[in-house]
Every structure is written in structure tokens, then in C-alpha cells.
């Protein structure tokens, strides 16, 4: 109980400190408004380069003026000069701020900025003594005031429930999450390219259906006011896609949302994206080959290799893959031979082990 009481006191103290930081940031915003410098009235910033373009184009951009923008993620200002980092969609870019270039008032303003603020920066591209490509700040503009502290300074953002409910914060502080989002988009683009090049037609089928069909799952139910009937959010795209095959389309696919009113955890969501494809005049062997080729193609398009390391194990997705029946797989990896089981009781006992 003593530990619980101590933890409660610590959490209350952290919450008070957190709320005080929010109050300070709101006060800064109010002071800016009073000076006619409300950042939320700035609706546009003419950016000339991203962080990646500055780094990739350094040879041409050295000593030239660029305009970049991003979220302030670190600040190391001491005395009359210092370094800071901004992050945009493409990565991190270092800034060097010096009183000789921005003036005393601007430097004071820069020091007052909070981590999380979004700024636009104009300056010259150069390389530091350590070889890091940076921007020598000549002028900057506060574009958005961050009213809440970034979580990494306080509790961190490790709780899965918080991360999944506040994805925008997760994206700000966890670079690997941003990379996952980008790769997901690249994967979907590659899937489309693969199927489109093979004469598949991408379609959109109804999400609202008069029946709950296509898979064995509990549906979401809604009511159609104009028709005065209950309808179901689709649990699969299967039925309408098969009707398109009947209608003569021969090769169709859909990448879309399905909805299943069942369990939820960090790996299962009641609404999820799925892909289904159907092809006339083909059997399951053709579908196996297609799947192998599709995964290999996507790996090469997104990663440039078919080899992926997952939880310390390297997996090679290069086609063709080993093919094995379920019965053979259980015998190989679990040591259980279905053909040797003589009764249900024996099967249950083996399953428990």
C-alpha cells in the first residue's frame, strides 16, 4: 500500500507539472496574440526544400539560401548561439542560430520556443566541423504553437493503448512508426501496380449490405432511414466481387475496409483493411503462384530485397515457396501425426500437450 500511495503522489505531481507547462504555453500564445503575432493566423509558408532535399542536394545548395519547415524537436542554445533540430516528413535537419544573423530580439524569441512548435526557417546551407549538413538561420517564423508538451519528456509513449488511441503523438515521437506508415502506403501502391499490370480491375463494392454474408463473423448493424430497414456493414468483400466475375469482368480486386463486431486488442481492430481478388478460369494453384509473385514483387519494390529479418529470424520471400499441406506442417513442426490418432479423446489430449 505504501508503494501504491507513493506512486499516486508521484503521478499527481507529474500531472501538476504537466498542466503547469500547458498553462505556460497558453500564456505564451496569448502574449503573441497581444503583439499581433498569432501563429494560427499564418496559413501558408513558402517552403523551397525538404530536409531530404537539403541533404541530398548539398553539393549544389552549399552556401545557398533555402526555406525549410518542420517541428522543433531539440534545442541547444547557450548564450549567443546554438543548435536545434527540426523534423519534417522526410527526417531531421539541424539548424544553427546565431545572434549575429538573427539579432538579439529574434534570438530571445527563438529561445522562448517550445519543443513541438512548428517553424519555418530561412537560411544558408553549410556543413559543421563534424560534417553534419545544417542550415545557418537568417530568419524564422513560428507557424504553429504546440500547447501540449511532447510525451517523451514525461511518461514516454510506450503504453500500447495510448499509442494506438493517439496515433498522431506516436508519429511525432517515434520515427520507426512514421517509417511503418510510409512503408504501408508503398506496399499498397506496389500491390496495385502488380495487379493492374496483370489486367486486374480495381473496383469498389457496397459497404452497406442487406445481409451479413461473405464470412463467419458478427456484423455491425445500422438502420437505413429512407428504406426503413436494418443493414449490415460488410464483413467481407467476397460476395459482390464474385458477382462481378459472374458479370464477365474475369479479373477483379478490391482494397477496402471490412467491419467485424468482435474482439479488440492492439493487433485486432473491428475495422480493418483487406484485399480480395478473384480470377476466372484459374484454380488454387494459380492463386498460390500469384501470391508468391505478388509478395516477392512488393518486397523488391518497397525494400529492394526479398529478405526480411523478423524478431531475429531472416525470412526470404523469393518465389517459389515450399508447399506443404496442413497435416504435413503439423507433423513436421509439432510432431503430431493426424493419421495415427484414433479417437476424439486422444486428439484432445494431444492438443492440450
VEXDREN-2710 file (C-alpha; in Angstrom, 1 decimal):
% VEXDREN-2710
k/r/px/py/pz
1/UNK/0.0/0.0/0.0
2/UNK/2.9/2.3/0.8
3/UNK/4.3/1.9/-2.8
4/UNK/0.8/2.5/-4.3
5/UNK/0.5/5.7/-2.2
6/UNK/3.9/6.8/-3.3
7/UNK/3.1/6.1/-7.0
8/UNK/-0.1/8.0/-6.7
9/UNK/1.7/11.0/-5.2
10/UNK/4.3/10.9/-8.0
11/UNK/1.6/10.7/-10.7
12/UNK/-0.2/13.7/-9.1
13/UNK/3.0/15.7/-9.1
14/UNK/3.7/14.8/-12.7
15/UNK/0.2/15.8/-13.7
16/UNK/0.5/19.1/-11.9
17/UNK/3.8/19.8/-13.7
18/UNK/2.3/18.8/-17.0
19/UNK/-0.7/21.1/-16.5
20/UNK/1.6/23.9/-15.5
21/UNK/3.6/23.5/-18.7
22/UNK/0.4/23.7/-20.7
23/UNK/-0.6/26.9/-18.8
24/UNK/2.8/28.4/-19.6
25/UNK/2.4/27.6/-23.3
26/UNK/-1.1/29.0/-23.5
27/UNK/0.3/32.2/-21.8
28/UNK/3.0/32.4/-24.5
29/UNK/0.3/32.2/-27.1
30/UNK/-1.8/34.9/-25.5
31/UNK/1.3/37.2/-25.4
32/UNK/1.9/36.6/-29.1
33/UNK/-1.7/37.4/-29.9
34/UNK/-1.4/40.7/-27.9
35/UNK/1.6/41.6/-30.1
36/UNK/-0.3/40.8/-33.3
37/UNK/1.8/37.7/-33.9
38/UNK/-0.8/35.0/-33.6
39/UNK/0.9/31.9/-35.3
40/UNK/-2.5/30.4/-36.1
41/UNK/-3.3/33.3/-38.4
42/UNK/-0.4/32.2/-40.6
43/UNK/-1.9/29.8/-43.1
44/UNK/0.9/29.4/-45.6
45/UNK/4.7/29.1/-45.7
46/UNK/6.6/29.0/-48.9
47/UNK/9.0/26.1/-48.3
48/UNK/11.6/25.6/-51.0
49/UNK/13.2/22.4/-49.8
50/UNK/12.6/19.4/-47.5
51/UNK/15.2/18.0/-45.1
52/UNK/16.0/15.3/-47.5
53/UNK/16.4/17.6/-50.5
54/UNK/18.8/19.8/-48.5
55/UNK/20.9/16.7/-47.5
56/UNK/20.8/15.0/-50.9
57/UNK/21.4/18.2/-52.8
58/UNK/24.2/19.6/-50.6
59/UNK/26.8/19.9/-53.3
60/UNK/24.5/22.3/-55.3
61/UNK/23.0/24.0/-52.2
62/UNK/26.1/24.8/-50.2
63/UNK/26.1/28.5/-49.2
64/UNK/22.8/29.0/-50.9
65/UNK/19.6/30.2/-49.3
66/UNK/16.7/27.7/-48.6
67/UNK/13.4/27.9/-46.8
68/UNK/12.6/24.8/-44.8
69/UNK/9.9/24.0/-42.2
70/UNK/9.2/21.4/-39.6
71/UNK/8.6/20.6/-35.9
72/UNK/11.1/21.8/-33.4
73/UNK/12.3/18.6/-31.6
74/UNK/15.5/19.7/-29.8
75/UNK/17.1/23.0/-28.7
76/UNK/20.6/23.5/-27.6
77/UNK/21.0/27.3/-27.3
78/UNK/23.6/28.7/-24.9
79/UNK/24.5/32.4/-24.8
80/UNK/24.5/34.0/-28.2
81/UNK/24.4/30.9/-30.4
82/UNK/23.4/27.2/-30.5
83/UNK/22.0/24.3/-32.5
84/UNK/18.4/22.9/-32.9
85/UNK/16.8/20.2/-34.8
86/UNK/13.6/20.3/-36.8
87/UNK/11.8/17.2/-38.2
88/UNK/9.6/17.1/-41.3
89/UNK/8.1/14.1/-43.1
90/UNK/11.5/13.1/-44.5
91/UNK/13.7/13.3/-41.4
92/UNK/15.8/15.6/-39.3
93/UNK/17.6/18.8/-40.2
94/UNK/20.0/20.7/-37.9
95/UNK/19.7/24.4/-37.5
96/UNK/22.4/26.8/-36.3
97/UNK/21.1/30.0/-34.7
98/UNK/23.5/32.9/-34.0
99/UNK/22.8/36.4/-32.7
100/UNK/24.9/38.0/-35.4
101/UNK/22.5/36.6/-38.0
102/UNK/19.1/37.0/-36.4
103/UNK/19.6/39.8/-33.9
104/UNK/19.1/40.0/-30.2
105/UNK/15.3/40.1/-30.2
106/UNK/14.9/37.2/-32.6
107/UNK/17.4/35.1/-30.7
108/UNK/15.4/35.7/-27.5
109/UNK/12.2/34.7/-29.3
110/UNK/13.9/31.5/-30.5
111/UNK/15.0/30.6/-27.0
112/UNK/11.3/31.0/-25.9
113/UNK/10.1/28.5/-28.4
114/UNK/8.9/25.1/-27.0
115/UNK/9.7/21.6/-28.3
116/UNK/6.8/20.7/-30.5
117/UNK/6.4/24.1/-32.1
118/UNK/6.3/24.2/-35.9
119/UNK/8.6/26.8/-37.5
120/UNK/9.6/28.0/-40.9
121/UNK/13.3/28.8/-41.4
122/UNK/15.2/30.7/-44.0
123/UNK/18.9/30.4/-44.1
124/UNK/22.1/29.2/-45.8
125/UNK/23.1/25.6/-46.2
126/UNK/26.5/24.7/-44.7
127/UNK/28.4/21.8/-43.1
128/UNK/29.5/21.8/-39.5
129/UNK/33.0/20.9/-38.3
130/UNK/31.7/17.4/-37.5
131/UNK/30.4/17.1/-41.1
132/UNK/26.7/17.5/-40.4
133/UNK/24.7/19.3/-43.1
134/UNK/22.9/22.2/-41.4
135/UNK/21.1/25.5/-42.1
136/UNK/22.5/28.8/-40.8
137/UNK/19.4/30.6/-39.7
138/UNK/18.9/34.1/-41.1
139/UNK/15.2/34.4/-40.2
140/UNK/12.4/32.2/-38.9
141/UNK/8.7/32.2/-38.4
142/UNK/6.6/30.5/-35.7
143/UNK/3.9/28.7/-37.7
144/UNK/2.1/26.7/-35.0
145/UNK/2.3/26.9/-31.3
146/UNK/2.4/23.5/-29.6
147/UNK/0.2/23.8/-26.5
148/UNK/1.0/20.3/-25.1
149/UNK/4.5/19.0/-24.2
150/UNK/5.8/16.1/-26.1
151/UNK/5.2/12.9/-24.1
152/UNK/8.8/11.5/-24.3
153/UNK/10.0/14.1/-21.7
154/UNK/7.4/12.9/-19.1
155/UNK/5.8/9.5/-19.3
156/UNK/7.2/8.5/-22.7
157/UNK/4.9/6.9/-25.2
158/UNK/5.3/3.2/-24.6
159/UNK/1.8/2.2/-23.5
160/UNK/0.2/0.4/-26.4
161/UNK/-3.3/1.6/-25.6
162/UNK/-2.2/5.3/-25.6
163/UNK/-0.1/4.8/-28.7
164/UNK/-3.0/3.4/-30.7
165/UNK/-5.5/5.9/-29.4
166/UNK/-3.2/8.9/-30.1
167/UNK/-1.5/7.9/-33.3
168/UNK/-0.6/11.5/-34.1
169/UNK/1.5/11.7/-31.0
170/UNK/3.0/8.3/-31.7
171/UNK/4.0/9.6/-35.2
172/UNK/5.7/12.7/-33.7
173/UNK/7.9/11.0/-31.2
174/UNK/8.6/7.6/-32.8
175/UNK/10.5/7.7/-36.1
176/UNK/10.1/3.9/-36.7
177/UNK/6.3/4.3/-36.6
178/UNK/6.4/7.0/-39.3
179/UNK/8.5/4.6/-41.4
180/UNK/5.9/1.9/-40.9
181/UNK/3.1/4.2/-42.1
182/UNK/5.2/5.2/-45.2
183/UNK/6.0/1.6/-46.0
184/UNK/2.3/0.6/-45.7
185/UNK/1.5/3.2/-48.4
186/UNK/4.3/1.9/-50.5
187/UNK/3.1/-1.7/-50.1
188/UNK/-0.4/-0.8/-51.2
189/UNK/0.9/1.1/-54.3
190/UNK/3.1/-1.9/-55.2
191/UNK/0.1/-4.3/-54.8
192/UNK/-2.0/-2.1/-57.2
193/UNK/0.9/-1.9/-59.7
194/UNK/1.3/-5.7/-59.7
195/UNK/-2.4/-6.4/-60.2
196/UNK/-3.0/-3.6/-62.7
197/UNK/-0.1/-4.8/-64.8
198/UNK/-1.8/-8.2/-65.0
199/UNK/-5.1/-6.8/-66.2
200/UNK/-6.9/-7.0/-62.9
201/UNK/-9.6/-4.3/-62.5
202/UNK/-9.8/-2.5/-59.2
203/UNK/-13.4/-1.9/-58.0
204/UNK/-15.4/-0.5/-55.1
205/UNK/-18.3/-2.6/-53.8
206/UNK/-21.0/-1.6/-51.3
207/UNK/-20.1/-1.3/-47.6
208/UNK/-23.8/-1.4/-46.6
209/UNK/-25.5/-4.7/-47.3
210/UNK/-29.0/-6.1/-46.7
211/UNK/-27.4/-9.4/-45.5
212/UNK/-24.5/-10.2/-43.3
213/UNK/-22.5/-12.5/-45.6
214/UNK/-19.1/-13.4/-47.0
215/UNK/-17.5/-14.7/-43.8
216/UNK/-18.4/-16.1/-40.4
217/UNK/-18.3/-13.1/-38.2
218/UNK/-20.6/-10.9/-36.0
219/UNK/-21.6/-7.8/-38.0
220/UNK/-22.2/-4.2/-37.2
221/UNK/-25.9/-3.3/-37.7
222/UNK/-27.2/0.1/-38.7
223/UNK/-30.5/1.5/-39.9
224/UNK/-31.3/2.9/-43.3
225/UNK/-33.9/5.6/-42.6
226/UNK/-35.1/6.1/-46.2
227/UNK/-35.8/2.4/-46.7
228/UNK/-36.7/1.8/-43.0
229/UNK/-34.6/-1.4/-42.9
230/UNK/-31.7/-2.6/-40.9
231/UNK/-28.5/-3.0/-42.9
232/UNK/-25.0/-4.5/-42.1
233/UNK/-21.6/-3.1/-42.6
234/UNK/-19.8/-5.7/-44.7
235/UNK/-17.7/-8.3/-43.0
236/UNK/-16.0/-9.2/-46.3
237/UNK/-16.0/-8.0/-50.0
238/UNK/-16.4/-11.6/-51.3
239/UNK/-20.0/-11.7/-52.4
240/UNK/-20.0/-8.6/-54.6
241/UNK/-16.6/-9.4/-56.1
242/UNK/-17.9/-12.9/-57.1
243/UNK/-20.9/-11.2/-58.8
244/UNK/-18.6/-9.2/-60.9
245/UNK/-16.9/-12.4/-62.0
246/UNK/-20.3/-13.7/-63.0
247/UNK/-20.9/-10.4/-64.8
248/UNK/-17.9/-11.1/-67.0
249/UNK/-15.1/-9.0/-65.6
250/UNK/-12.9/-12.1/-65.2
251/UNK/-10.2/-10.4/-63.0
252/UNK/-11.2/-8.1/-60.2
253/UNK/-9.8/-6.9/-56.8
254/UNK/-10.6/-4.6/-54.0
255/UNK/-8.6/-3.0/-51.3
256/UNK/-11.1/-1.7/-48.7
257/UNK/-12.4/-1.7/-45.2
258/UNK/-14.2/-4.6/-43.6
259/UNK/-16.0/-4.4/-40.3
260/UNK/-16.4/-7.2/-37.7
261/UNK/-18.1/-6.5/-34.4
262/UNK/-15.9/-8.8/-32.3
263/UNK/-12.8/-8.7/-30.0
264/UNK/-10.4/-5.8/-29.9
265/UNK/-6.8/-5.5/-28.8
266/UNK/-3.6/-3.9/-30.1
267/UNK/-3.4/-6.3/-33.0
268/UNK/-7.1/-6.6/-33.9
269/UNK/-9.4/-3.8/-34.8
270/UNK/-13.2/-4.0/-35.6
271/UNK/-12.5/-2.2/-38.8
272/UNK/-9.5/-3.2/-40.9
273/UNK/-8.2/-3.0/-44.5
274/UNK/-8.3/-6.2/-46.5
275/UNK/-7.6/-7.2/-50.1
276/UNK/-9.6/-9.8/-52.0
277/UNK/-9.0/-10.7/-55.7
278/UNK/-10.8/-13.2/-58.0
279/UNK/-9.9/-14.6/-61.3
280/UNK/-11.9/-16.6/-63.8
281/UNK/-10.5/-19.8/-65.5
282/UNK/-8.0/-20.3/-62.7
283/UNK/-7.6/-22.7/-59.7
284/UNK/-5.9/-22.6/-56.3
285/UNK/-2.6/-23.5/-57.8
286/UNK/-2.7/-20.3/-59.9
287/UNK/-3.6/-18.3/-56.8
288/UNK/-0.7/-19.7/-54.9
289/UNK/1.7/-18.7/-57.7
290/UNK/0.1/-15.3/-57.9
291/UNK/0.5/-14.8/-54.2
292/UNK/4.2/-15.8/-54.3
293/UNK/4.9/-13.5/-57.2
294/UNK/2.9/-10.6/-55.6
295/UNK/4.8/-10.8/-52.2
296/UNK/8.2/-11.1/-54.0
297/UNK/7.3/-8.1/-56.2
298/UNK/6.2/-6.0/-53.3
299/UNK/9.4/-6.8/-51.3
300/UNK/11.6/-5.7/-54.2
301/UNK/9.6/-2.5/-54.9
302/UNK/9.5/-1.4/-51.2
303/UNK/12.7/-2.8/-49.7
304/UNK/14.9/-3.7/-52.7
305/UNK/15.3/-7.2/-51.4
306/UNK/13.2/-10.3/-50.7
307/UNK/15.0/-10.9/-47.4
308/UNK/13.4/-9.6/-44.2
309/UNK/14.5/-10.0/-40.6
310/UNK/11.6/-10.5/-38.2
311/UNK/12.2/-10.9/-34.5
312/UNK/15.8/-12.0/-35.2
313/UNK/14.9/-14.5/-37.9
314/UNK/15.7/-13.9/-41.5
315/UNK/12.9/-14.8/-43.9
316/UNK/13.4/-14.9/-47.7
317/UNK/10.2/-14.2/-49.6
318/UNK/11.7/-15.1/-53.0
319/UNK/9.4/-17.3/-55.1
320/UNK/8.8/-20.2/-55.4
321/UNK/8.0/-21.1/-51.7
322/UNK/7.9/-24.5/-50.1
323/UNK/4.4/-26.0/-50.4
324/UNK/3.1/-28.3/-47.7
325/UNK/-0.3/-29.5/-46.5
326/UNK/-1.7/-28.5/-43.1
327/UNK/-1.4/-32.2/-42.0
328/UNK/2.3/-32.3/-43.1
329/UNK/3.0/-29.0/-41.4
330/UNK/1.6/-30.1/-38.0
331/UNK/3.6/-33.4/-38.3
332/UNK/6.8/-31.5/-39.2
333/UNK/6.7/-28.7/-36.7
334/UNK/4.6/-30.1/-33.8
335/UNK/5.5/-33.8/-34.1
336/UNK/1.8/-34.9/-34.3
337/UNK/0.6/-37.3/-36.9
338/UNK/-3.1/-36.9/-37.5
339/UNK/-3.3/-40.3/-39.2
340/UNK/-2.2/-42.0/-36.0
341/UNK/-5.0/-40.5/-33.9
342/UNK/-7.8/-43.0/-33.2
343/UNK/-10.3/-41.1/-31.1
344/UNK/-11.5/-37.6/-30.2
345/UNK/-10.3/-38.1/-26.6
346/UNK/-6.8/-38.8/-27.9
347/UNK/-6.9/-35.7/-30.1
348/UNK/-8.0/-33.5/-27.2
349/UNK/-5.2/-34.9/-25.0
350/UNK/-2.6/-34.2/-27.7
351/UNK/-4.0/-30.7/-28.3
352/UNK/-3.6/-30.0/-24.5
353/UNK/0.1/-31.0/-24.7
END
